[in-house]
Amino acid sequence: MKEDFLHYVWRFKKLNATTLKTVQNNEIVIKDFGLFLGSEGPDFFNAKMYIDDQLWAGNVEMHVNASDWYLHNHEQDPKYNNVILHVVWNDDVPVLRNNGSEIPTLVLKNFVPQSVFKAYNQFKLQPKYIFCEESIHRFSAFDWVLWKEKLIIERLEQFTDRIVVELKETQNDWEEAFYRLLLRNFGLNVNNESFYEIAKNLPLKILKKEQSVLIHLEALFLGTANLLNENNESFYFNRLKKTYQYLKQKYNLSTISKKVEFYKLRPDNFPTIRLVQFASFFHTQLFLFNLVKNPEELCVKNPLLGIKPSDYWQTHYVFNREHPKRNKTISPSFYQLILINTILPFQYVYHQQIGNDMIEEILQRYQSTTFEKNATTNLFKALKVPIENALDSQSVLFLKKNYCDLRRCLNCDIGIKLMDR
């Protein structure tokens, strides 16, 4: 038994509400079940109910076991002083207010129909992939459209929280915050934290001073990443190394503590390649924040597409190992990853903050972008979930990570709909 089942029963009134009684044998008549916020504090706010003909207005708290009240230290938290009803599955101890009076307790299992509990137990069966895999096909195409839009907006709101943290760290410098997250995502999953540390060690104001000289930018990124420490006889490597030593002293810079990784990466995703690609991009992009401020620029120019590193890197993935010449431009697939994971979410947050309603345009841009192909999208496609664009793929990726993996079936529109059936 999990607490989310109690929330589900109460939110959607899946109980025999006409015969409710507390463990103290007081009759309960509910006028308003309250508002479920899913935030800190009591589970349901501003409920209204009669308990033995006395009208009460306040909050409702829920636990699997009544003793969880003390396990969670609610007796010491003033947010719980206005709890008028304690809803539990097991009544193992009485729960008292600060003044010594007992909080009315409702044992929910006595009032839940067997059919509702049976449907819930279906979700607890160990699945192969996700809990609703045997019945997800019953979720209609129309319901999917509505649920995917909710999920993508929830994902964008989650991104808002990350940007708020960045803005605090950068003293509300939007461009610096964008640069940090953009470089972070150039590192993909393997090197994102290392690249983020590089961005923090290389402030944008320093890069702008060296923006006109490409080899200075390459030296700054590769040197800060601790990639210029080995011995190498090539003219290019030694020029990078001397340039970085000079700039490091000039700007009082430091290298990162976290090592960049090459292991299990395709050569095109090696940190050396991604860093020099970013250096070339920054060298040509006079105003980096235009990617966020002027969304139409992305539609017309796609400024990341076609960016390639300097000549040395056309024949190298790492120092000292030459290969036949290859054109290592930023590919359309990598551009799409940066677009849907960094640029579009940042546009959403920035324009929302300055009062521009751009949600429809951003959703349309997701819909016009090709979906990602990975294990999660392949799973949902195998389960006959429609995935045709980046809005679909981003939605199911968010769904899998934030609902399926956490077993939040009863907070999911799919789970709720299937429970009703």
NORVEN-V63211 format. One record per pair of residues at least 12 apart in sequence whose ideal C-beta (glycine too) atoms are under 10 Angstrom apart, sorted by the first residue. I is the first residue (numbers start at 1). J is the second residue. Records with the same first field share a line. If there is no record, write none. Layout:
# NORVEN-V63211
I = J ; J
This chain:
# NORVEN-V63211
1 = 64 ; 65 ; 89 ; 90 ; 109 ; 117 ; 120 ; 121 ; 124
2 = 64 ; 89 ; 120 ; 123 ; 124 ; 407 ; 408 ; 409 ; 410
3 = 43 ; 62 ; 63 ; 64 ; 65 ; 68 ; 88 ; 89 ; 410
4 = 38 ; 62 ; 120 ; 123 ; 406 ; 407 ; 408 ; 409 ; 410 ; 411 ; 415
5 = 62 ; 64 ; 89 ; 108 ; 112 ; 116 ; 117 ; 120 ; 121 ; 123 ; 124 ; 409 ; 410 ; 419
6 = 43 ; 62 ; 63 ; 64 ; 87 ; 88 ; 89 ; 108 ; 109 ; 112 ; 410
7 = 36 ; 38 ; 43 ; 44 ; 62 ; 87 ; 410 ; 411
8 = 36 ; 116 ; 120 ; 409 ; 410 ; 411 ; 415 ; 416 ; 419
9 = 62 ; 87 ; 89 ; 108 ; 109 ; 111 ; 112 ; 113 ; 116 ; 117 ; 120 ; 410 ; 419
10 = 30 ; 33 ; 34 ; 36 ; 43 ; 44 ; 47 ; 60 ; 62 ; 87 ; 106 ; 108
11 = 33 ; 34 ; 35 ; 36 ; 43 ; 44 ; 410 ; 411 ; 416
12 = 33 ; 36 ; 116 ; 410 ; 416 ; 419 ; 420
13 = 30 ; 33
14 = 108 ; 111 ; 112 ; 113 ; 115 ; 116 ; 117 ; 119 ; 120 ; 419 ; 420
15 = 30 ; 33 ; 87 ; 106 ; 108 ; 109 ; 110 ; 111 ; 112 ; 113 ; 116
16 = 110 ; 111 ; 112 ; 113
17 = 29 ; 30 ; 33 ; 111
18 = 30 ; 111
19 = 110 ; 111
20 = 49 ; 51 ; 85 ; 106 ; 108 ; 110 ; 111
21 = 51 ; 52 ; 104 ; 106 ; 107 ; 110 ; 111
22 = 51 ; 52 ; 85 ; 86 ; 91 ; 102 ; 103 ; 104 ; 105 ; 106 ; 107
23 = 66 ; 86 ; 88 ; 91 ; 94 ; 102 ; 104 ; 105 ; 106 ; 107 ; 110
24 = 51 ; 52 ; 94 ; 102 ; 103 ; 104 ; 105
25 = 52
26 = 50 ; 51 ; 52 ; 53 ; 54 ; 104 ; 105 ; 106
27 = 50 ; 51 ; 52 ; 53
28 = 49 ; 50 ; 51 ; 52 ; 56 ; 85 ; 104 ; 106 ; 111
29 = 48 ; 49 ; 50 ; 51 ; 52 ; 53 ; 55
30 = 47 ; 48 ; 49 ; 50 ; 51 ; 60 ; 85 ; 106
31 = 47 ; 48 ; 49 ; 50 ; 55 ; 56 ; 57
32 = 44 ; 46 ; 47 ; 48 ; 49 ; 57
33 = 46 ; 47 ; 48 ; 49 ; 60
34 = 46 ; 47 ; 48 ; 49 ; 57 ; 58 ; 59 ; 60 ; 84 ; 85
35 = 47 ; 59
36 = 60 ; 62 ; 411
38 = 411
40 = 77 ; 79
41 = 59 ; 61 ; 74 ; 77 ; 79 ; 80 ; 82 ; 83
42 = 58 ; 59 ; 60 ; 61 ; 62 ; 74 ; 77 ; 79 ; 80 ; 81 ; 82 ; 83 ; 84 ; 85 ; 86
43 = 59 ; 60 ; 61 ; 62 ; 63 ; 83 ; 87
44 = 58 ; 59 ; 60 ; 61 ; 62 ; 83 ; 85 ; 87
45 = 58 ; 59 ; 60 ; 82
46 = 58 ; 59 ; 60 ; 82
47 = 59 ; 60 ; 83 ; 84 ; 85
48 = 84
49 = 84 ; 85 ; 104 ; 106
51 = 84 ; 85 ; 104 ; 106
52 = 104
56 = 82 ; 84 ; 85 ; 104
57 = 82 ; 84
58 = 81 ; 82 ; 83 ; 84 ; 85
59 = 79 ; 80 ; 81 ; 82 ; 83 ; 84 ; 85
60 = 83 ; 84 ; 85 ; 86 ; 87 ; 106
61 = 74 ; 79 ; 80 ; 82 ; 83 ; 84 ; 85 ; 86 ; 87 ; 88 ; 95 ; 103
62 = 85 ; 86 ; 87 ; 88 ; 89 ; 106 ; 108
63 = 86 ; 87 ; 88 ; 89 ; 90 ; 92 ; 95 ; 105
64 = 88 ; 89 ; 90 ; 92 ; 108
65 = 88 ; 89 ; 90 ; 91 ; 92 ; 93
66 = 86 ; 87 ; 88 ; 89 ; 90 ; 91 ; 92 ; 93 ; 94 ; 95 ; 103 ; 105 ; 107
67 = 88 ; 90 ; 91 ; 92 ; 93 ; 94 ; 95
68 = 86 ; 88 ; 89 ; 90 ; 92 ; 93 ; 95
69 = 83 ; 86 ; 88 ; 93 ; 94 ; 95 ; 96 ; 103 ; 105
70 = 93 ; 95 ; 96
74 = 86 ; 95 ; 103
75 = 95 ; 96 ; 97 ; 98
76 = 98
78 = 98
80 = 95 ; 97 ; 98 ; 103
81 = 97 ; 98 ; 99
83 = 95 ; 97 ; 103 ; 104
84 = 103 ; 104
85 = 103 ; 104 ; 105 ; 106
86 = 102 ; 103 ; 104 ; 105 ; 106 ; 107
87 = 104 ; 105 ; 106 ; 107 ; 108 ; 111
88 = 105 ; 106 ; 107 ; 108 ; 109
89 = 107 ; 108 ; 109 ; 110 ; 112
90 = 107 ; 108 ; 109
91 = 105 ; 106 ; 107 ; 108 ; 109 ; 110
93 = 105
115 = 419
116 = 419 ; 420
119 = 415 ; 418 ; 419 ; 420 ; 421
120 = 409 ; 410 ; 415 ; 419
122 = 134 ; 135 ; 409 ; 418 ; 419
123 = 135 ; 407 ; 409 ; 410 ; 415 ; 418 ; 419
124 = 407 ; 409
127 = 404
128 = 379
129 = 375 ; 376 ; 379 ; 380 ; 382 ; 383 ; 400 ; 404
130 = 376 ; 379 ; 380 ; 383 ; 399 ; 400 ; 403 ; 404 ; 405 ; 407 ; 409 ; 414
131 = 403 ; 404 ; 407 ; 408 ; 409 ; 412 ; 414 ; 415 ; 418
132 = 383 ; 404 ; 409 ; 412 ; 414 ; 415 ; 417 ; 418 ; 419
133 = 379 ; 380 ; 382 ; 383 ; 404
134 = 383 ; 418
135 = 414 ; 415 ; 417 ; 418 ; 421
136 = 380 ; 383 ; 384 ; 385 ; 414 ; 415 ; 418
137 = 383 ; 384 ; 385
138 = 414 ; 417 ; 418 ; 421
139 = 383 ; 384 ; 385 ; 412 ; 413 ; 414 ; 415 ; 417 ; 418 ; 421
140 = 417
141 = 385 ; 386
143 = 413 ; 414 ; 417
144 = 385 ; 386 ; 387 ; 392 ; 395 ; 396 ; 413 ; 414
145 = 386 ; 391 ; 392
146 = 413
147 = 395 ; 399 ; 412 ; 413 ; 414 ; 417
148 = 363 ; 366 ; 385 ; 386 ; 387 ; 391 ; 392 ; 393 ; 394 ; 395 ; 396 ; 398 ; 399 ; 413
149 = 359 ; 363 ; 366 ; 391 ; 395
150 = 395 ; 399 ; 413
151 = 391 ; 392 ; 394 ; 395 ; 396 ; 397 ; 398 ; 399 ; 402 ; 403 ; 412 ; 413
152 = 340 ; 344 ; 345 ; 348 ; 359 ; 362 ; 363 ; 366 ; 367 ; 390 ; 391 ; 392 ; 394 ; 395 ; 398
153 = 348 ; 359 ; 362 ; 363 ; 395
154 = 395 ; 398 ; 399 ; 402 ; 403
155 = 341 ; 345 ; 348 ; 394 ; 395 ; 397 ; 398 ; 399 ; 401 ; 402
156 = 344 ; 345 ; 346 ; 347 ; 348 ; 349 ; 352 ; 359 ; 362 ; 363 ; 366 ; 394 ; 398
157 = 345 ; 348 ; 349 ; 352
158 = 345 ; 398 ; 402
159 = 181 ; 341 ; 342 ; 344 ; 345 ; 346 ; 348 ; 349
160 = 345 ; 346 ; 348 ; 349 ; 352 ; 353
161 = 349
162 = 177 ; 181 ; 345 ; 346 ; 349
163 = 177 ; 178 ; 180 ; 181 ; 345 ; 346 ; 348 ; 349 ; 350 ; 353
164 = 177 ; 349 ; 353
165 = 177
166 = 178 ; 179 ; 180 ; 181 ; 184 ; 196 ; 346
167 = 349 ; 353
169 = 200
170 = 200 ; 203 ; 204
173 = 203 ; 204 ; 205 ; 289
174 = 289 ; 292 ; 293 ; 346 ; 349 ; 350 ; 353 ; 354
175 = 204 ; 205 ; 208 ; 287 ; 288 ; 289 ; 290 ; 292 ; 293
176 = 199 ; 200 ; 203 ; 204 ; 205 ; 288 ; 289
177 = 199 ; 204 ; 289 ; 292 ; 346 ; 349 ; 350
178 = 204 ; 288 ; 289 ; 291 ; 292 ; 293 ; 342 ; 343 ; 346 ; 347 ; 349 ; 350
179 = 199 ; 202 ; 203 ; 204 ; 207 ; 278 ; 282 ; 288 ; 289
180 = 195 ; 196 ; 197 ; 198 ; 199 ; 200 ; 202 ; 203 ; 204
181 = 195 ; 196 ; 199 ; 341 ; 342 ; 343 ; 345 ; 346
182 = 195 ; 199 ; 278 ; 281 ; 282 ; 288 ; 291 ; 292 ; 304 ; 338 ; 341 ; 342 ; 343 ; 346
183 = 195 ; 196 ; 197 ; 198 ; 199 ; 200 ; 202 ; 204 ; 221 ; 274 ; 275 ; 278 ; 282 ; 342
184 = 196 ; 197 ; 198 ; 199 ; 200 ; 341 ; 342
185 = 274 ; 337 ; 338 ; 341 ; 342 ; 343
186 = 198 ; 199 ; 221 ; 269 ; 271 ; 273 ; 274 ; 275 ; 277 ; 278 ; 281 ; 304 ; 330 ; 334 ; 337 ; 338 ; 342
187 = 199 ; 225 ; 260 ; 261 ; 269 ; 271 ; 274 ; 275 ; 278
188 = 265 ; 269 ; 271 ; 274 ; 334 ; 337 ; 338 ; 341
189 = 269
190 = 260 ; 261 ; 262 ; 263 ; 264 ; 265 ; 269 ; 271
191 = 225 ; 258 ; 259 ; 260 ; 261 ; 262 ; 265 ; 269 ; 270 ; 271 ; 274 ; 275
193 = 256 ; 258 ; 260
194 = 224 ; 225 ; 226 ; 256 ; 257 ; 258 ; 259 ; 260 ; 261 ; 271
195 = 221 ; 225 ; 256 ; 258 ; 260 ; 271 ; 274 ; 275 ; 278
196 = 256 ; 258
197 = 224 ; 225 ; 254 ; 255 ; 256 ; 257 ; 258 ; 260
198 = 220 ; 221 ; 222 ; 223 ; 224 ; 225 ; 226 ; 255 ; 256 ; 258 ; 260 ; 271 ; 275 ; 278
199 = 221 ; 224 ; 256 ; 278
200 = 224 ; 256
201 = 220 ; 224 ; 225 ; 253 ; 254 ; 255 ; 256 ; 257
202 = 217 ; 220 ; 221 ; 223 ; 224 ; 225 ; 247 ; 251 ; 253 ; 254 ; 256
203 = 251 ; 253
204 = 282 ; 288 ; 289
205 = 251
206 = 220 ; 247 ; 250 ; 251 ; 252 ; 253
207 = 220 ; 221 ; 279 ; 282 ; 283 ; 288
208 = 282 ; 286 ; 288
209 = 247 ; 250 ; 251
210 = 243 ; 247 ; 250 ; 251 ; 279 ; 282 ; 283
211 = 279 ; 282 ; 283 ; 284 ; 285 ; 286 ; 288
212 = 283 ; 286
213 = 243 ; 283
214 = 276 ; 279 ; 280 ; 282 ; 283 ; 284 ; 309 ; 310
215 = 236 ; 239 ; 240 ; 243 ; 279 ; 283 ; 310 ; 312
216 = 240 ; 243 ; 244 ; 246 ; 247 ; 279 ; 283
217 = 243 ; 247 ; 275 ; 276 ; 278 ; 279 ; 280 ; 281 ; 282 ; 283 ; 310
218 = 236 ; 239 ; 240 ; 243 ; 244 ; 272 ; 275 ; 276 ; 278 ; 279 ; 280 ; 283 ; 309 ; 310 ; 312 ; 313
219 = 239 ; 240 ; 241 ; 242 ; 243 ; 244 ; 245 ; 246 ; 247 ; 248 ; 279
220 = 240 ; 243 ; 244 ; 247 ; 248 ; 251 ; 253 ; 275 ; 279 ; 282
221 = 240 ; 244 ; 271 ; 272 ; 274 ; 275 ; 276 ; 277 ; 278 ; 279 ; 282
222 = 237 ; 240 ; 241 ; 243 ; 244 ; 260 ; 271 ; 272 ; 275 ; 276 ; 279 ; 319
223 = 240 ; 241 ; 243 ; 244 ; 245 ; 247 ; 248 ; 253 ; 255
224 = 244 ; 247 ; 248 ; 253 ; 254 ; 255 ; 256 ; 275
225 = 255 ; 256 ; 258 ; 259 ; 260 ; 271 ; 272 ; 275
226 = 255 ; 256 ; 257 ; 258 ; 259 ; 260
227 = 240 ; 241 ; 244 ; 255 ; 259 ; 260 ; 271 ; 272 ; 275 ; 318 ; 319
228 = 240 ; 241 ; 242 ; 243 ; 244 ; 245 ; 248 ; 255 ; 319
229 = 241 ; 255
230 = 318 ; 319 ; 320
231 = 320
232 = 319 ; 320
233 = 320
234 = 312 ; 316 ; 319 ; 320 ; 322
235 = 312
236 = 310 ; 311 ; 312 ; 313 ; 316 ; 319
237 = 312 ; 316 ; 319 ; 320
240 = 312 ; 319
259 = 271
260 = 272 ; 274 ; 275
262 = 317 ; 318
265 = 317
266 = 317
267 = 316 ; 317 ; 318 ; 323 ; 326 ; 328
268 = 317 ; 326 ; 328 ; 329 ; 330 ; 331 ; 334
269 = 317 ; 334
270 = 313 ; 316 ; 317 ; 318 ; 328
271 = 318
272 = 309 ; 313 ; 316 ; 317 ; 318 ; 319
273 = 309 ; 313 ; 316 ; 317 ; 318 ; 328 ; 330
274 = 309 ; 330 ; 334
275 = 309 ; 313
276 = 308 ; 309 ; 310 ; 312 ; 313 ; 316 ; 328
277 = 304 ; 307 ; 308 ; 309 ; 313 ; 328 ; 329 ; 330 ; 334
278 = 304 ; 307 ; 309 ; 330
279 = 307 ; 309 ; 310 ; 313
280 = 307 ; 308 ; 309 ; 310 ; 313 ; 328 ; 329 ; 330
281 = 303 ; 304 ; 306 ; 307 ; 308 ; 309 ; 330 ; 338
282 = 307
283 = 307 ; 310
284 = 303 ; 304 ; 306 ; 307
285 = 303 ; 304 ; 307
288 = 303
289 = 346 ; 350
290 = 303
291 = 303 ; 304 ; 338 ; 339 ; 342 ; 343 ; 346 ; 347
292 = 342 ; 343 ; 344 ; 346 ; 347 ; 348 ; 349 ; 350 ; 351
293 = 347 ; 350 ; 351 ; 354
294 = 347
295 = 343 ; 344 ; 347 ; 350 ; 351 ; 356 ; 358 ; 361 ; 362 ; 365
296 = 361
298 = 335 ; 339 ; 343 ; 344 ; 347 ; 365
299 = 361 ; 365 ; 368
302 = 330 ; 332 ; 335 ; 339
303 = 330 ; 335
304 = 329 ; 330 ; 331 ; 332 ; 334 ; 335 ; 336 ; 338 ; 339 ; 343
305 = 329 ; 330 ; 331 ; 332 ; 334 ; 335 ; 336
306 = 327 ; 329 ; 330 ; 331 ; 332 ; 335
307 = 328 ; 329 ; 330 ; 335
308 = 326 ; 327 ; 328 ; 329 ; 330
309 = 328 ; 329 ; 330
311 = 325
313 = 326 ; 328
314 = 326 ; 327 ; 328 ; 329
315 = 328
316 = 328
332 = 370
333 = 370 ; 372 ; 373
335 = 369
336 = 369 ; 370 ; 371 ; 372 ; 390
337 = 372 ; 390
339 = 365 ; 366 ; 369 ; 390
340 = 365 ; 366 ; 369 ; 370 ; 371 ; 372 ; 389 ; 390 ; 391 ; 393 ; 394
341 = 372 ; 390 ; 394 ; 397
343 = 362 ; 365
344 = 358 ; 361 ; 362 ; 363 ; 365 ; 366 ; 369 ; 390 ; 394
345 = 362 ; 394
347 = 361 ; 362 ; 365
348 = 361 ; 362 ; 363
362 = 391
363 = 391
364 = 391
365 = 389 ; 390 ; 391
366 = 389 ; 390 ; 391 ; 392 ; 393 ; 394 ; 395
367 = 388 ; 389 ; 390 ; 391 ; 392
368 = 389 ; 390 ; 391
369 = 389 ; 390 ; 391 ; 393 ; 394
370 = 388 ; 389 ; 390 ; 393
371 = 387 ; 388 ; 389 ; 390 ; 391 ; 392 ; 393 ; 394 ; 395 ; 396 ; 397
372 = 387 ; 390 ; 392 ; 393 ; 394 ; 396 ; 397
373 = 387 ; 393
374 = 393 ; 397
375 = 400
376 = 393 ; 396 ; 397 ; 398 ; 399 ; 400 ; 401 ; 404
377 = 392 ; 393 ; 394 ; 396 ; 397 ; 400
379 = 396 ; 400 ; 404
380 = 392 ; 393 ; 395 ; 396 ; 397 ; 399 ; 400 ; 404
381 = 393 ; 396
383 = 396
385 = 399 ; 414
399 = 412 ; 413 ; 414
403 = 415
